[in-house]
Amino acid sequence: MKSNKTAIVVGAGIVGLACARALALKGYKVTVYERNKRAVGASIRNFGMIWPIGQPEGRAYQWARRSREIWQEICDSAGIWYAPSGSLHLAYSDAELAVMEEFTGLYERERPCLMLSTGETRKKSEAVNPRGLKGALWSAEELIVDPREAIPKVALYLQEQLNVEFKWGCCINRIDDATVYSGAGESQKADKIYVCSGADFETLYPKLFGSLEITKCKLQMMRLVTQPENWSIGPSLCGGLSMLHYKSFAAAAATEELRKILESELPEYFKWGIHVMVSQNGKAELTIGDSHEYGLCHDPFDRQHINELILAYLKRFATFKDWGLLESWNGVYAKMTNGEDHLLLEPNSNVTILNALGGAGMTLSFGLAEYCISSC
């Protein structure tokens, strides 16, 4: 679709890329401004999980399903590695099993999920720790990409296939009406401007953001070495703590009983917002995490104590061929504190702010951006 309409996107993380795609498909000539020379923020510092099972019924779940479709389309077209691996939530207590059984009873007609016996679970993944295993919740929808590879390749795909222009290393520090201005003295006008600057919400509209119920979240993650002979864990794996983290499981009444039990047993995990998951990339490396520390200014250093807690909990439900640590890091993303799953604001008729998808940027962005830009 060709027209004379123009659009600017500020930020080349996953939210910005998703907006650039949606705008280009609506006929806009899109320019993306990114303050760094390449993507280095939260969008490349995550599991690479597209995770519909974590989204509650309604719009978020539908955006997640649509995002999964778009991810597959782009990956197939651009030659980006991905794995439609699905997921296993593993139960080692009756309380965990009760949540999974109730969740399945609620959603098995709407979602491709079912309960597995211990034997069926082990057939899905050799990495599952069999000791004390009571069963698992299997979901077929979850998809994995390697964000370090996928994010730059999505940008290249948008440039080559949808004629999106990228201006790397160009920080937009002011927007007046329909014009953006950079610190280098560059300016550009557009019909539509989308601000998708993630955790950097002090640079543009600081007074507006200061009035909002929004914060930042620091997470710690690790990557383990390539598994011998490319041994595969199969689905992404997680334990009972993850069911307390994702909103979809709140629909199960048994979740509150599980929360009481785990808060009593694992107070340090709740102090640091830890829930534990593992995914595997195309190099057979294992990405594990994570923690959640909330506030507007974070200690830039990793806490070894948190990494040790993550590894200790992971060993409750997973066994690997090689536990060698390849690297560790932290990331920071924006999150709403009022329970909303994103922030959508229009400071004026030309500017839209799309931000604060929390830890669900990879899962929601493509579907959410398509929805928000559908009426442009």
Disulfide bonds with the S-S distance in Angstrom:
none
